Structure formats: C-alpha cells, structure tokens
C-alpha cells in the first residue's frame, strides 16, 4: 500500500499531500522522482553503493556506526522478532542517521507496511506511511528506499538517470514515537501537528513494540 502524506517537512518519504502544506518530497529531495526506478536501475545503484563500501573498507575506513554494543544488540533483537512475522520490512526498522537528519522506520500491524518519521534539528517533523515491495520501500513520489551494506539509500530518477541521495546509517534502537515528538520549541502550531502525527501513527497500526509485546 502506498502512503499518505501528513505534514510538510523535509523528507522524500512524502505521500499524498494534505491541504496547502508544502510537499515533503520537494523539501528533502528537491522534487519527486521523475518516475519509479526500474529493478535494473536500482541494481545499478546497489552496485555503486557496494563499490563505495568496498573502497572504504580497503582504505581502512569501515562504515561509521555510533551505536554501543547494547544498542546494536537491541536493534538486532527487534529486527529478528519482526522478521518472524514480516520479513520484508524487518531490515528497514530502526533509527537511521544522515548528518543531523534522522529517519525512524517503525513496523505496522498491517503486513508490508512501514511508518516513517523524519526529524531534523531545525525543521518540523514529517510522517508518512509506505509499503515494502520486493525488498524496497516504495513511496508515493516514486522514490524508493533500499538497504545495502547495512545502510539505507534513496533511489530516484533525475534527468532521466538513476541517482541516489541520503546515505542513512544505523543510529539507535526504536523508541516510542511520543519520545521523539512533539518538539515544543517550534511553537504551538508545530506541537499540534506533532500530536496529530501521533494520532495518525496509532490509527495506522504503527508500533515500537515487538510482535510478542502487543
């Protein structure tokens, strides 16, 4: 199932626009993908990511991972638990970091659905619901998120060619959404939007719990 856009913020994970708020895709990726990338085009991007990971490894600079052993184990346990009931979504779950931008991906009680929260230090949050198909998160603006080498990459078509943007690395285990929202320093209107995100999160069956904890 493709997603439903809730709020203007900085994310390529935007889906159906709500009201007059700005498009998430326009802010985060400076425009939607021209079309959905094909499997062959995504494979080209995968190979490029693999090449960069291998180069980094050969140069003695392995992928950056700031997690403690405990945080890494908590994430692995959470992913393993969800892989038993919804294996396609499991590799995407957790909190992912790109510079100061955090992409938090939650499971849902609806099979094949993921719930995406995008936050930064200097912008209001964005929230979307997307589907995972053939090991990829498919978004309404024709962008695709794929996992490669323990990272998340965003694939899109720009000027007729496949490209990827935003190299998200593992950051922290999932926490309940109300621990991340609201951000009161953005003012009353942003706080109200944050509470609406939480309501939509719950209505969509999103969760920070393992299947056995529900």
Order of alpha helices (4+ residues) and beta strands (2+ residues): alpha-alpha-alpha-alpha-beta-beta-beta-beta-beta-beta-beta-beta-alpha-beta
